[in-house]
Structures are given as structure tokens and as C-alpha cells.
């Protein structure tokens, strides 16, 4: 089934192209940006002193700035500032039930204020509201990023997250995928709280036949190679890639499978110490090559793992961004806070070691050609992972892990477009691509600290100055 967001992008481009063909050459553009240093995220280079012309939310021209700029409804002299594609956060959540609909909607300005013009909603229980926000954003009635969504997660009986589609039999999987197609979701998100090995692999296989992308958590009863061979398009978080880097993955998986249905089933966190002890660099290298060959992307979410590892010893009560989080969403943080207070000293030390090991996987995946996608995992229940700011921290973690600033930027721009098959129309600055742009005071290829110096955001051709973004934030400030 064609993906709705892909159809929307394609339709917008066709309309823009048609309008350009009918208009005389001297017709005004909606926006012209002159004297910009354009950041080429694919090559990691700068194109100096460029002019970008936008019409209908699409970049129509890109080239060296000349003495006379094209006529436009609005012209912006970048004065040598740096123009890059808007950021993509490829793992966020809108969730919490009907009582949190408004609280979730008020998070949208946080994304724009941090230069994020596209987000991928990775499953929740607010699908009708998310779809309505998407319509309003597209129509220009609501300020927010472009939203791709999976709709409800697929999981097993008695699923952990509210609103999940619970499956066990092939017929239930068929009905679940039918309902997701009826909702016109952009991809399928699978969760592992109770789903069986058989249902997990069957869901991927059925979705593959329908042309639906699949991503998700994986039950530890499945190997990563099995999931990738079945057609899994992306693995969320690094717990599952990490298991595949063990030279005892098969025996660990067999032990977990044998424990299912017993009084003491082995879960992910119980198995992690054994995975950690049996990590093998050569096995890891083979795993990375397999992921690249199967075109299975990975969403590392390093920042949330580190934040949760630090949570027992960090006081977040004075975080400046907490002022923009609705008290109802803040109340959902209590579960994780209660959990970390019960952690032993050994568990806390292991979580720090695990974070270091996770970071060590990043350069090898990058070198092997694995499609890495930056995602924050922000949303209700994920304590103090603030929308917008958390993605910038994720990019910092990727650089800390060993990526160059250019490589990190690709994980949050062009790679997101590639995942959805939209690299021809989004993810970088070029003619006929979406006018999702970020004007910065400094060069982000030198330091990602430049992402915290935003001058202007352009989302679908609409301009938001730094002052306008601050006003939007003030409108949702809670305290």
C-alpha cells in the first residue's frame, strides 16, 4: 500500500512542478534566501554564498548568489549563515490516553524550536489525534513538524502499552495489519512485551507481502538475522543488535526460548549480562555486514539509555525544559523513577558499562554501511527526555561514539528520508526537495553545538524566526 506521507510529498511536488511550468519565468517565489553557506549533508561540505528559491513549499532553485535576487514575496539575506536541512527525529511517542491529547499537542512547538521539521511517531494510543494534527500541519493551521506515524503498536496478548493491537494467531495478525492499512499508517511498529517468536516473524512476513515497512523491538526468542531475513526494516534501540554481537547468540536464544512458559522465564534484562560477557568483535563485524546487506536500519537511541543510566544520581527537578512539560505528562515519569530507586549498585554500574559498549558499536555500523537513524525516544513515560533537545543530545552522543559531525547530521536528515524512500524529495537541500530548512549562526560540520544557535526554521516553506519560535514556546509554558 502506498504510504500516505509519501503520497503527500509526491503530490505536493507534482503540483509545484505544474505551477512552475505554467507561470512565466519572472514570477515571484514565496521565499528567497540569499548569501547562505549551504551545508551538503551527503558530502559533508559547504557550498558558499548560495541562493535558495522556494515556491509551494518546494525548493525550486539553488545556485550561487548573483547581483540581483529572484523576486519573492519574502527575501531573507542569510549574511553568510549556514543553511542545512531540517532535522528528523526518527523515534518519538505521542501517547498517554485521551486525557493527554492536548498535553501531547503542546509538545509540537518544542520540536520546531530545536530545528526538527520531521518526526516519526513510533507507536502510541493517540492515533486519531495524531492524524488530525498531521492534517492541520499540512494545511498550515497548526505549527509543527511533518509527522510519520505507525499508529498503534503490534504486540502479544496482555500487551504492556495501552492501545496495542494484540496478536497471537495468523488470523489476528491479518486483522491487525488490515486495521493499520485502514488507518493509512506509514509503517508498522512491533513491540516485544508479550509477542511470541512465531507471531513476531509472521507479522514481519505478512507486512512484507503487503509492502508495509516494519520496525520494532524484538523478543529475545528471535535472532536478529532471522528478523532481518524476514524483512524487518529497522531495529529500534541497540539491545537487539547487541545480542547479535554475542558469539553465543544461538545458545542464549535457545535458553530463552526453553524458559518460556516456565515459572522463571528469561527476559531481555536478565539475559543482558550474558550477552555482555560474550560480546565478540568479529561476530559484531559480521552482524553489521549482515544488517547492511539486508538493508535493516538501526535506531541507536544512545541518549535515553545514558539518561536512564544516570537517573539514579541526577536531579532533574530544576531542568529548564521541564517548564514546557504538562504536569500530566510529568506524572508519567513516576514509574521509571520508582524503578531506578530500587536498582542495586551492581545494576547501576552495569548500566553505565552497557552504555559504553553501545557507543562502541556505532563506528563499526557506520563503516559497514548500516543505515543509522537518529531518534530521541521522547514522549510520555520516558522521564526527562525532552522533545527537541533530546535529539540534539542524541547527535552529541553519536559524535561521542565516534561519528564525525557530518555523519551524525546524516542520521537526522538524509537517512530519515532514505528510510521512507523519500531521498529524491526530502532530506537535503536541492531543487525539487521539500523546503524544510534550518538557518544557523555557525557551521554544524565543525561542531554540532551550532545546532543550538538557530536563526530561522523553515518548515514546508513556512518561515519561523527565532523570536516567533520563542513566542510559540511561551504559549505552551506551564510554569
C-alpha positions as CSV (number, residue, x, y, z in Angstrom):
1,X,0.0,0.0,0.0
2,X,1.4,3.5,-0.8
3,X,2.4,5.4,2.3
4,X,0.2,8.5,2.9
5,X,3.1,10.7,3.8
6,X,4.9,9.6,0.7
7,X,1.8,10.3,-1.4
8,X,1.6,13.8,0.2
9,X,5.2,14.6,-0.6
10,X,4.8,13.4,-4.2
11,X,1.5,15.2,-4.7
12,X,3.0,18.4,-3.4
13,X,6.0,18.2,-5.7
14,X,3.8,17.5,-8.8
15,X,1.6,20.4,-8.0
16,X,4.6,22.7,-7.5
17,X,6.1,21.5,-10.8
18,X,2.9,22.0,-12.6
19,X,2.5,25.6,-11.3
20,X,6.1,26.4,-12.2
21,X,5.5,25.2,-15.8
22,X,2.5,27.5,-16.2
23,X,4.0,30.6,-14.6
24,X,6.2,33.0,-16.6
25,X,9.9,32.8,-15.8
26,X,9.8,36.2,-13.9
27,X,7.1,35.0,-11.5
28,X,7.8,35.7,-7.8
29,X,8.8,32.9,-5.4
30,X,7.3,32.6,-1.9
31,X,10.8,32.8,-0.3
32,X,14.3,33.5,-1.5
33,X,17.3,33.1,0.8
34,X,20.5,34.7,-0.4
35,X,24.1,34.6,0.7
36,X,23.8,31.3,2.5
37,X,26.5,28.8,3.2
38,X,24.6,25.7,2.2
39,X,25.5,22.5,4.2
40,X,25.7,19.5,1.9
41,X,24.9,16.7,4.4
42,X,25.7,14.0,1.9
43,X,29.2,15.0,1.1
44,X,30.0,16.9,4.3
45,X,31.0,20.0,2.5
46,X,29.9,23.7,2.3
47,X,28.6,25.4,-0.8
48,X,29.4,29.0,-0.1
49,X,27.3,32.1,-1.0
50,X,24.2,30.3,-2.3
51,X,20.7,31.4,-3.2
52,X,17.8,29.1,-2.5
53,X,14.4,29.9,-4.0
54,X,11.2,28.3,-2.6
55,X,7.7,28.1,-4.0
56,X,4.8,26.0,-2.8
57,X,6.9,24.5,0.0
58,X,9.4,23.1,-2.5
59,X,13.0,24.2,-3.3
60,X,12.8,25.4,-6.9
61,X,16.3,26.9,-7.5
62,X,19.7,26.5,-5.9
63,X,22.8,28.3,-7.1
64,X,25.4,30.9,-6.5
65,X,24.1,34.3,-5.3
66,X,24.1,36.9,-8.1
67,X,23.8,40.6,-8.0
68,X,20.0,40.5,-8.4
69,X,18.0,38.0,-6.4
70,X,14.9,36.5,-7.9
71,X,11.7,38.3,-7.0
72,X,9.9,36.8,-4.0
73,X,7.1,37.5,-1.5
74,X,9.8,37.4,1.1
75,X,13.6,37.6,0.8
76,X,16.0,36.6,3.6
77,X,19.6,37.7,3.5
78,X,21.5,34.9,5.3
79,X,24.6,37.1,5.6
80,X,26.9,34.1,5.5
81,X,25.0,32.0,8.0
82,X,24.7,28.2,7.5
83,X,21.7,26.7,5.8
84,X,21.1,22.9,6.4
85,X,18.1,20.6,6.0
86,X,15.7,20.5,8.9
87,X,16.3,17.7,11.4
88,X,14.4,14.4,11.5
89,X,13.7,12.8,14.9
90,X,13.1,9.2,13.9
91,X,11.8,7.9,17.2
92,X,9.2,9.9,19.3
93,X,6.0,8.9,21.0
94,X,2.6,10.6,21.2
95,X,0.7,8.7,23.9
96,X,-1.0,8.6,27.3
97,X,-4.7,8.3,26.5
98,X,-7.4,10.8,25.8
99,X,-6.6,12.9,28.9
100,X,-3.2,13.7,27.4
101,X,-4.2,14.7,23.9
102,X,-3.7,18.5,24.5
103,X,-0.6,17.9,26.5
104,X,0.9,15.9,23.6
105,X,-0.1,18.5,21.0
106,X,1.6,21.2,23.1
107,X,4.9,19.4,22.6
108,X,4.9,20.2,18.8
109,X,6.5,23.7,19.2
110,X,9.4,22.1,21.1
111,X,10.4,20.2,18.0
112,X,10.3,23.2,15.7
113,X,12.1,25.3,18.2
114,X,15.0,22.9,18.1
115,X,15.1,22.7,14.3
116,X,13.2,19.5,14.0
117,X,10.9,19.6,10.9
118,X,10.0,15.9,10.7
119,X,9.3,13.3,13.4
120,X,8.5,9.6,13.2
121,X,5.9,8.6,15.8
122,X,6.9,5.1,17.0
123,X,3.6,3.9,18.3
124,X,1.1,5.1,20.8
125,X,-2.6,5.3,21.7
126,X,-3.5,8.8,20.2
127,X,-3.7,7.8,16.5
128,X,-6.9,9.8,15.7
129,X,-5.4,12.9,17.3
130,X,-2.1,12.4,15.6
131,X,-3.8,12.1,12.2
132,X,-5.8,15.3,12.8
133,X,-2.6,17.2,13.8
134,X,-1.0,16.0,10.6
135,X,-3.9,17.3,8.5
136,X,-3.8,20.6,10.3
137,X,0.0,20.9,10.0
138,X,-0.2,20.2,6.2
139,X,-2.9,22.8,5.8
140,X,-0.9,25.4,7.7
141,X,-3.4,25.6,10.6
142,X,-1.1,24.1,13.2
143,X,2.6,24.8,13.7
144,X,4.5,21.6,14.0
145,X,6.8,19.1,12.2
146,X,5.8,16.7,9.5
147,X,4.6,13.6,11.2
148,X,5.1,10.0,10.1
149,X,3.3,7.5,12.3
150,X,3.0,3.8,12.9
151,X,-0.3,4.1,14.7
152,X,-0.9,1.5,17.4
153,X,1.9,-0.9,18.2
154,X,1.6,-4.6,17.5
155,X,2.3,-6.9,20.5
156,X,1.1,-10.1,22.1
157,X,-1.8,-10.8,24.4
158,X,-1.8,-8.7,27.6
159,X,0.5,-6.1,26.0
160,X,2.3,-3.6,28.2
161,X,1.3,-0.4,26.3
162,X,-2.3,0.7,26.2
163,X,-3.8,0.7,22.7
164,X,-1.6,-2.1,21.3
165,X,-3.0,-4.5,18.7
166,X,-2.6,-7.8,20.4
167,X,-1.8,-10.8,18.1
168,X,-1.1,-14.4,18.5
169,X,-2.5,-16.3,15.5
170,X,-2.1,-15.6,11.8
171,X,-5.7,-14.5,11.6
172,X,-5.2,-12.0,14.3
173,X,-2.1,-10.6,12.6
174,X,-4.1,-10.3,9.3
175,X,-6.8,-8.3,11.1
176,X,-4.2,-6.1,12.8
177,X,-2.5,-5.3,9.6
178,X,-5.9,-4.7,7.9
179,X,-6.7,-2.1,10.6
180,X,-3.3,-0.4,10.2
181,X,-3.8,-0.1,6.5
182,X,-7.3,1.3,7.0
183,X,-5.7,3.9,9.3
184,X,-3.2,4.7,6.5
185,X,-0.2,4.5,8.7
186,X,3.3,5.0,7.3
187,X,4.9,1.8,8.8
188,X,4.3,-1.0,11.3
189,X,5.8,-0.9,14.8
190,X,6.2,-4.2,16.7
191,X,6.8,-4.3,20.4
192,X,8.2,-7.3,22.4
193,X,6.5,-7.2,25.8
194,X,4.4,-10.4,25.2
195,X,4.6,-11.2,21.5
196,X,5.7,-14.8,20.6
197,X,8.6,-15.6,18.3
198,X,6.2,-17.0,15.8
199,X,3.8,-14.0,15.8
200,X,6.7,-11.6,15.6
201,X,8.2,-13.3,12.5
202,X,4.7,-13.8,11.0
203,X,3.9,-10.1,11.4
204,X,7.0,-9.1,9.5
205,X,6.4,-11.6,6.8
206,X,2.7,-10.6,6.3
207,X,3.6,-6.9,6.3
208,X,6.4,-7.5,3.8
209,X,3.9,-9.1,1.4
210,X,1.7,-6.0,1.7
211,X,4.6,-3.6,1.0
212,X,4.5,-2.3,4.6
213,X,7.7,-1.2,6.4
214,X,8.3,-2.9,9.8
215,X,10.4,-1.8,12.7
216,X,10.5,-2.6,16.3
217,X,11.7,-4.2,19.5
218,X,12.5,-7.9,19.2
219,X,11.6,-10.7,21.5
220,X,14.9,-12.3,22.6
221,X,13.4,-15.6,21.4
222,X,14.3,-14.4,17.9
223,X,17.8,-13.8,16.4
224,X,18.5,-10.5,14.6
225,X,19.5,-12.5,11.4
226,X,16.1,-14.2,11.4
227,X,14.2,-10.9,11.7
228,X,16.3,-9.2,9.0
229,X,15.9,-12.2,6.7
230,X,12.1,-12.0,7.2
231,X,12.2,-8.3,6.1
232,X,12.5,-6.2,9.3
233,X,13.3,-2.7,8.0
234,X,14.7,-1.3,11.2
235,X,15.7,-2.3,14.7
236,X,14.8,0.2,17.5
237,X,17.4,0.7,20.2
238,X,20.6,-1.4,20.5
239,X,19.6,-4.2,22.8
240,X,18.8,-6.5,19.8
241,X,21.8,-5.6,17.7
242,X,24.0,-6.1,20.8
243,X,22.6,-9.6,21.3
244,X,23.6,-10.5,17.7
245,X,27.2,-9.4,18.6
246,X,27.5,-12.2,21.1
247,X,29.4,-15.3,19.9
248,X,26.8,-17.3,21.9
249,X,23.7,-15.7,20.5
250,X,22.3,-19.0,19.3
251,X,22.7,-20.7,22.7
252,X,21.4,-17.7,24.6
253,X,18.4,-17.5,22.3
254,X,17.8,-21.3,22.8
255,X,18.0,-20.9,26.6
256,X,15.5,-18.0,26.5
257,X,13.1,-20.0,24.3
258,X,13.3,-23.0,26.6
259,X,12.5,-20.9,29.6
260,X,9.3,-19.5,28.1
261,X,6.2,-20.9,29.8
262,X,8.2,-21.9,32.9
263,X,8.0,-20.3,36.4
264,X,11.1,-18.3,35.6
265,X,11.2,-17.1,32.0
266,X,14.4,-15.3,31.0
267,X,13.7,-11.8,29.8
268,X,15.8,-9.2,28.0
269,X,17.4,-7.6,31.1
270,X,18.1,-10.9,32.7
271,X,19.9,-12.0,29.6
272,X,22.0,-8.9,29.1
273,X,24.9,-9.7,31.4
274,X,25.4,-13.0,29.5
275,X,25.3,-11.1,26.2
276,X,27.8,-8.5,27.6
277,X,30.2,-11.2,28.7
278,X,30.1,-13.0,25.3
279,X,30.4,-9.9,23.1
280,X,32.8,-10.6,20.2
281,X,34.3,-8.0,17.8
282,X,34.4,-10.5,14.9
283,X,30.8,-11.5,15.5
284,X,29.8,-7.8,15.7
285,X,31.5,-7.1,12.4
286,X,29.7,-10.0,10.7
287,X,26.4,-8.7,12.2
288,X,27.0,-5.2,10.8
289,X,27.7,-6.5,7.4
290,X,24.5,-8.6,7.5
291,X,22.4,-5.6,8.5
292,X,23.9,-3.6,5.6
293,X,23.3,-6.4,3.1
294,X,19.7,-6.9,4.3
295,X,19.1,-3.1,4.4
296,X,18.0,-3.2,8.0
297,X,18.4,0.2,9.6
298,X,19.2,0.8,13.3
299,X,17.9,3.5,15.6
300,X,20.5,3.6,18.4
301,X,18.8,5.9,20.9
302,X,22.0,6.3,22.9
303,X,20.9,9.4,24.8
304,X,17.9,7.9,26.5
305,X,20.0,4.9,27.6
306,X,22.6,7.1,29.1
307,X,19.9,9.4,30.7
308,X,18.2,6.4,32.3
309,X,21.6,5.0,33.5
310,X,22.3,8.4,35.1
311,X,18.8,8.8,36.5
312,X,19.5,7.4,40.0
313,X,22.1,10.1,40.6
314,X,20.7,13.1,38.7
315,X,18.3,15.7,40.0
316,X,16.0,16.9,37.1
317,X,13.7,18.9,39.2
318,X,15.3,22.2,38.0
319,X,15.6,21.4,34.3
320,X,14.7,24.5,32.3
321,X,12.7,22.5,29.8
322,X,10.5,20.9,32.5
323,X,8.6,24.2,32.3
324,X,7.2,23.2,28.9
325,X,6.1,19.7,30.0
326,X,2.5,19.4,31.1
327,X,2.1,18.2,34.7
328,X,0.1,15.2,33.4
329,X,3.0,14.1,31.2
330,X,5.4,14.7,34.1
331,X,3.3,12.5,36.2
332,X,4.0,9.6,33.8
333,X,7.7,9.8,34.7
334,X,7.0,8.3,38.2
335,X,7.1,4.7,37.0
336,X,10.7,4.9,35.8
337,X,11.7,7.0,38.8
338,X,10.3,4.4,41.2
339,X,12.2,1.6,39.3
340,X,15.6,3.3,39.4
341,X,15.3,3.8,43.1
342,X,15.1,0.1,43.6
343,X,18.2,-0.6,41.5
344,X,21.2,-2.2,43.2
345,X,24.7,-0.6,43.0
346,X,25.7,-3.5,40.7
347,X,22.8,-2.8,38.3
348,X,23.7,0.8,38.2
349,X,27.3,0.1,37.4
350,X,26.3,-2.4,34.7
351,X,24.0,0.1,33.0
352,X,27.0,2.5,32.7
353,X,29.1,-0.3,31.2
354,X,26.3,-1.1,28.8
355,X,26.1,2.5,27.6
356,X,29.8,2.5,26.9
357,X,29.5,-0.8,25.0
358,X,26.6,0.5,23.0
359,X,28.6,3.6,21.9
360,X,31.4,1.3,20.8
361,X,29.1,-0.3,18.2
362,X,28.4,2.9,16.3
363,X,31.6,3.3,14.3
364,X,31.5,-0.3,13.1
365,X,27.9,0.0,11.9
366,X,28.7,3.3,10.2
367,X,31.8,1.8,8.5
368,X,29.8,-1.3,7.4
369,X,27.2,0.9,5.7
370,X,24.3,0.3,8.1
371,X,21.6,3.0,7.8
372,X,21.7,4.7,11.2
373,X,18.7,6.8,12.2
374,X,18.8,9.4,15.0
375,X,15.9,9.1,17.4
376,X,15.3,10.6,20.8
377,X,12.5,8.3,22.2
378,X,10.9,11.4,23.7
379,X,7.3,11.3,24.9
380,X,5.2,10.5,27.9
381,X,6.6,7.8,30.3
382,X,10.2,8.5,29.1
383,X,11.4,10.6,32.0
384,X,13.0,13.9,31.2
385,X,13.6,13.1,27.5
386,X,12.5,16.5,26.3
387,X,11.2,16.8,22.8
388,X,13.6,18.6,20.5
389,X,16.5,19.0,22.9
390,X,16.8,15.2,23.3
391,X,17.5,14.7,19.6
392,X,20.4,17.3,19.8
393,X,21.7,15.3,22.7
394,X,21.4,12.1,20.7
395,X,23.5,13.6,17.9
396,X,26.1,14.6,20.6
397,X,26.2,11.0,21.7
398,X,26.7,9.8,18.2
399,X,29.7,12.1,17.9
400,X,31.0,11.0,21.3
401,X,30.7,7.4,19.9
402,X,33.0,8.2,17.0
403,X,30.9,9.7,14.2
404,X,32.0,12.9,12.5
405,X,29.6,15.8,12.8
406,X,28.7,15.3,9.1
407,X,28.0,11.6,9.7
408,X,25.8,12.4,12.7
409,X,23.9,15.0,10.8
410,X,23.1,12.5,8.1
411,X,21.4,10.2,10.7
412,X,19.0,13.1,11.4
413,X,18.4,14.3,7.8
414,X,19.1,12.3,4.7
415,X,19.0,8.9,6.4
416,X,15.4,9.5,7.6
417,X,14.3,10.4,4.1
418,X,16.1,7.3,2.8
419,X,14.3,5.0,5.3
420,X,10.9,6.2,3.9
421,X,12.1,6.1,0.3
422,X,11.9,9.9,0.0
423,X,15.5,10.8,-0.6
424,X,14.5,12.2,-4.0
425,X,12.2,14.7,-2.4
426,X,13.5,15.4,1.1
427,X,16.4,15.2,3.5
428,X,18.9,17.5,1.8
429,X,19.0,20.9,0.1
430,X,18.5,20.5,-3.7
431,X,15.9,21.6,-6.3
432,X,12.6,19.7,-6.1
433,X,13.1,18.8,-2.5
434,X,10.9,19.9,0.4
435,X,11.7,23.3,1.8
436,X,12.5,22.1,5.4
437,X,15.4,24.2,6.3
438,X,17.4,25.3,9.3
439,X,19.5,28.6,9.3
440,X,22.3,28.5,11.8
441,X,24.7,31.1,13.1
442,X,27.7,28.7,12.9
443,X,28.9,25.8,10.8
444,X,27.5,22.5,12.1
445,X,30.1,20.5,10.3
446,X,32.7,22.0,12.6
447,X,30.7,21.4,15.8
448,X,27.2,20.2,16.5
449,X,27.0,23.0,19.1
450,X,25.9,25.1,16.1
451,X,22.5,23.4,16.2
452,X,21.8,25.3,19.4
453,X,22.2,28.6,17.6
454,X,19.1,28.8,15.4
455,X,18.4,31.9,13.4
456,X,15.4,30.7,11.4
457,X,13.5,27.5,10.8
458,X,11.6,26.9,7.5
459,X,9.0,24.1,7.7
460,X,7.2,23.2,4.4
461,X,8.2,26.6,3.1
462,X,6.8,28.5,6.1
463,X,9.3,30.7,7.9
464,X,9.7,30.8,11.7
465,X,12.2,33.3,13.1
466,X,13.9,32.7,16.4
467,X,11.6,35.2,18.0
468,X,8.5,33.5,16.7
469,X,9.7,30.2,17.9
470,X,10.2,31.7,21.4
471,X,6.6,33.0,21.3
472,X,5.3,29.6,20.5
473,X,7.2,28.1,23.4
474,X,5.9,30.8,25.7
475,X,2.3,29.9,24.7
476,X,2.8,26.3,26.0
477,X,4.9,27.1,29.0
478,X,3.3,25.6,32.1
479,X,5.2,27.3,34.9
